[in-house]
Amino acid sequence: MSDQGYPLEMRVARIVGAAGAGWDHGRVYTDPVTEKTREIDLFGYFDGPRQELSVHVVFECKHSRDKPWVLFGTDRPGLTPTGLARSTPATPLVKKALARTLRGRRMLSPVTDMTMFRAPDGITGFNLARAHTDNQDAAFHAVRGVSAAAEETARDIGSHGHAVLYLPVVVIDTPLIRCFLPAEEEDVQLEQVERGVLLTSSRPGSYTFIHVVTVEALPSFMSQVAVESANLRTLLEPQLKYIRDLPDK
C-alpha cells in the first residue's frame, strides 16, 4: 500500500480536519471530455451558516516515491491579481459577487492579497512536471483532473443556487522545485519551495487557478485558508445579499 496514494490521502484528511474543515472521500464528478464519472481524491469544506459563502477545497493527492516535481513559472502570467482571483472555480453567485467586489481594481485588494488567490513571490506556474522521467502522464492527469473536478462541481452545485468557491489543490509528498527565468537574466533559477500556483487552460480564453502544495506545508496552508474563508465571507456577504435580493428576470 505504501506504493499507492492512499496513505497520502489519509494524511491529508487528518491535516484538513485539524484545520477545522469537514472532509470526505469518494465524491464524484462527470468528466467534461470523456463524460465518464470520476472520483475526487479528497474534498474539504469550510461551510458558512445559513446560505452564506462556503469555501471547498478539492484535492488531488500524488504519491511519487523519490521523484521531485518541477513547477515552471513566470512573473508575467498574463493575468492581473484580479484576474487570478476570478480564475478560481466558483458557482455563478460567487463569480458575480467577486466581480462586483473587485470592480475597478486591477492590482491588490483585501481579496487578491489572500493566500487563496495569490502567487507566491509573484511567480505563476504555467506547467507542472515530474523530474527524472519521460512519462508525464501523472502530472498531466493531476492538473487536468483537479481542474475539471473543481470546475464541474462548481457548475453542478451552482445550478442549485449555492454560493461556493472551490480551491483546486495538488498535494505532493516529494520536494517541489520551482524553475524560473528572471527578467533580463540568462540563467534559469532552480529553488526548492513549499508551495506554488499554476494557471491551466482547458479551452481558449479560460483559465483555472490551481495550488500545488507539499504535504509538509499543507498544515500552514490550510490554516490560512480557514482564516481567509471567514474573511472572504465577510467581504462578499453584502454582494451576495444584493444579488440574491434582485428580482427575477
C-alpha positions, -999 to 999 in steps of 0.1 A, spaced: 0 0 0 30 24 5 34 25 -32 -1 38 -37 -16 72 -28 -39 60 -1 -16 68 29 -11 103 15 -49 108 12 -53 97 48 -26 121 59 -41 150 40 -75 142 55 -61 144 90 -45 178 82 -78 191 67 -97 181 98 -71 197 121 -77 230 103 -113 229 113 -127 218 79 -151 189 72 -139 164 47 -149 133 28 -136 108 3 -154 94 -27 -172 124 -42 -176 122 -79 -180 144 -109 -186 140 -146 -155 144 -168 -165 170 -194 -142 154 -220 -149 117 -216 -184 121 -200 -173 94 -175 -179 96 -138 -146 101 -119 -138 102 -82 -122 131 -64 -94 121 -41 -105 142 -11 -129 171 -5 -126 196 23 -151 222 32 -154 254 53 -191 259 52 -208 291 63 -240 293 83 -274 297 65 -269 305 28 -236 323 32 -204 317 12 -187 283 16 -151 276 6 -145 240 -5 -110 225 -13 -107 199 -40 -76 177 -35 -56 156 -59 -30 137 -39 0 125 -58 24 100 -42 56 98 -63 81 80 -41 115 96 -48 109 118 -78 105 155 -71 81 178 -90 91 208 -111 69 239 -114 79 260 -144 70 296 -136 69 332 -149 65 366 -134 44 376 -164 13 353 -162 -9 374 -185 -34 380 -157 -36 407 -131 -41 398 -94 -78 405 -100 -77 381 -130 -61 354 -109 -88 357 -82 -115 355 -108 -100 324 -124 -106 304 -92 -135 280 -98 -168 291 -82 -205 289 -86 -222 317 -106 -233 335 -74 -198 337 -61 -184 347 -95 -209 376 -96 -201 387 -60 -163 385 -67 -168 406 -99 -187 433 -80 -163 433 -51 -132 436 -74 -149 460 -99 -125 488 -109 -95 471 -93 -65 458 -113 -40 454 -85 -41 444 -49 -72 444 -27 -82 427 5 -94 398 -17 -64 395 -41 -39 398 -12 -52 365 3 -31 333 0 -60 316 -17 -57 340 -47 -20 350 -47 11 337 -65 40 333 -41 67 358 -49 46 370 -78 56 339 -98 28 319 -115 34 284 -129 25 275 -164 35 238 -163 40 211 -137 62 180 -144 78 151 -126 116 152 -127 138 123 -139 111 107 -161 99 110 -197 64 99 -187 44 130 -177 10 113 -175 8 117 -137 15 154 -139 -9 159 -168 -37 140 -151 -32 156 -117 -36 191 -132 -64 183 -156 -82 161 -130 -83 186 -102 -92 215 -125 -121 195 -141 -133 183 -107 -134 218 -93 -150 234 -124 -176 207 -129 -186 205 -93 -190 243 -93 -212 241 -123 -233 213 -108 -237 229 -74 -243 263 -89 -274 251 -107 -290 247 -72 -283 284 -63 -255 278 -38 -226 302 -31 -194 281 -31 -158 289 -40 -136 259 -50 -99 258 -44 -82 231 -66 -51 218 -48 -25 192 -59 -7 178 -29 27 161 -33 48 141 -9 82 147 -26 101 181 -30 87 208 -52 113 226 -73 105 260 -90 121 267 -123 121 304 -132 140 327 -156 142 362 -141 138 392 -163 170 403 -181 189 373 -170 204 344 -189 204 316 -163 174 297 -151 169 297 -113 160 264 -96 149 265 -60 130 243 -36 97 258 -25 69 245 -3 40 259 -23 33 273 -58 4 281 -81 -4 271 -116 -26 286 -143 -41 260 -166 -64 264 -196 -89 238 -208 -102 260 -236 -92 293 -253 -96 323 -230 -105 303 -199 -80 297 -170 -82 277 -138 -60 288 -108 -45 257 -90 -24 254 -59 5 230 -57 15 222 -21 39 198 -4 23 178 23 47 192 48 35 228 40 -2 218 39 -10 224 76 1 261 73 -17 265 40 -50 250 54 -47 272 85 -45 303 62 -74 291 41 -95 286 73 -89 322 84 -93 336 48 -126 317 43 -141 336 72 -127 369 59 -139 363 24 -173 355 37 -174 389 54 -162 407 22 -186 390 -2 -217 388 20 -231 422 11 -227 415 -26 -242 380 -22 -272 395 -4 -276 422 -31 -276 396 -59 -300 373 -41 -324 401 -35 -325 411 -71 -359 405 -87 -361 375 -111 -358 385 -147 
